[in-house]
Structure formats: structure tokens, C-alpha cells
Amino acid sequence: QVQLVESGGGLVQTGGSLRLSCAASGRTFSSYAMGWFRQAPGKEREFVAAISGTDGSTYSADSVKGRFTISRDNAKNTMYLQMNSLKPEDTAVYYCAATYNPYGLPIAVTAYDYWGQGTQVTVSS
């Protein structure tokens, strides 16, 4: 069982930055692929970025490439999402997710087994 807790959300103006964190429980954090997803009101949950457990490979959605950076610190059991140049359309609840997959970069919601409770990110225009 893996428990995930997000933090770092908030209100920011257009063009601003935020850094989200996702703290995970468990002793085999490096065996889990991790991902960030977001869900805006009235919309489906969508993929933002993923990072593999072993070599740190990453993959990001086109909508955030060049602005968001996913990273992880396996020694601290923590994943991060650095968000720069934020836009109003980035407003959503952001969720971190995990699945046992040491080498993969899954992007589907259904590929993940564990989810955090979510943290609100609001970008004002």
C-alpha cells in the first residue's frame, strides 16, 4: 500500500510559478512510476507529466512542455512538479499518482493504482 500526500498548491497570477510536492509512504519508492494529473471543473482528469522510478526518465503533456518540470528524490520519497509561466487554463485540482512499474512512463489515468487527495492550483488573469 502506498499513501500519497500533495502540497504546494495555491493562488498565483498569470506568469507566476508554483512548486507542488508529493510525499509517498513505503520503502520501495524507486520501484514506482509516478505521475501528475489535473482536473478542472466539469472536465475529465488529464495527464500532466510522468517520471519513471529507476532512471528518472520523464514525459510531459504538450500543453505543459517547456513550462512544467517533473522530478523526484527517491531518498526523500518525494516527487515534485515545478510549474512556471502559469496560465489561467492551468487552473485545476492537481493529483499525484503512483503505480508499481520501475521502468515505465504510464500516461493513462487507469494505469495508476494510488492517488493523493489533490491540491488546488488557481491562476488568476
N, C-alpha and C positions, 0 to 999 in steps of 0.2 A: 504494500500500500504506500502511495506517495501522497503527501499533502503539500499543496502549493498556496502561497500567500503573496499576493501582489501588493505593491505600494508605489507611491510616487506620482499618482495622478493629481490633477488639479485644473485650475483655470489659468489660461495663458492667452496672450494676444497673438494675432496673426504674425507669423515670422519668428515667434518665440521658440523656446526649447523646453523639453521635459525629459527626465530620465526615469523610466519605470524599472522596478526591480521585482524579481520573482524568487522568493526563498522556498527551497524544497526540503522536505524531510527525507530520511533514508540514507543508506550507506553506499549505494551504488549509483550515485547521481550521474556519473560519466557513462553509464550504460543506457541512459535515456536520451532520446531525441526530444528537443524542447521547441515549443513554438509560441508565437504571439498571434492572437486573433482579436478582432474587434467587432462590435455590434452596435450599429446606430439605431435609433428608434424607428420601428417599422421596417427594418431591413434584416436580412439574414446575417448570421455570423460569417465573417470573411477572414481569410488568411492574410496575415501581415508579413511574418518572417519566421524562418525556422533555422535551427542550428543543430548539427549532429553532436553526438555525445563524445566521440573519441577524438577526431581530428579538427573539430571546430569549423567544419565547412558550413556555409550559410547559403540561404536562398531567400529572396525577398520578393514581394509582390511589386509589379511595375509601378503601382501608384505611390510607393514609398521609396523606391530605389533612388539613391543619391541623397535622401533626406534622413532616413532611419537606419540605424545600425544595431544589429543584434549581436550579443556577445554573452559569454558565460565564464564563470570562475568555478571550476569543479572543486577546488579546495574549499570554497565557501558555500557550495551547494546553491549557487545563485546565478540567475540569468538576468540579463539587462536588455532594455530597449532604449537607446538614445534617439530621441526624436528632435530633429532640427527643422527649421523653416516650416513650422506647423501652419496648417491651413484650416479654415472653418470646416471643411469636409473631412478632416481627421477627427472631428468630434464623435466620440463613441465611448462605450464601456470596453476597456481592453482586458483581455483574459490571457493568462499564460496556461500552457498545456504541456503534458508530458506523456510519452509512450516508450515502452521498453523496445529500443531499436538503436543499438550502438552506432550503426553506420549510416542510417537513413536520414532523409530530409522530407518527411511527410508533410503535405500541404492540405490534406483534406481534414475537415472537422472530425469526420468519423474515424480517422486514423489514430486519434488521441484518446487515451483512457482516463487521464486525470486532468482536472481543471481547477483553477483557482476561482475565487469568488468574484473577481473583476474589480477594476478600478476605473473611475470616471475621468475622462480627459475631455475638457471643453476648450475649444479655441474660439475666441471672440473676434469678430471682424472689426 
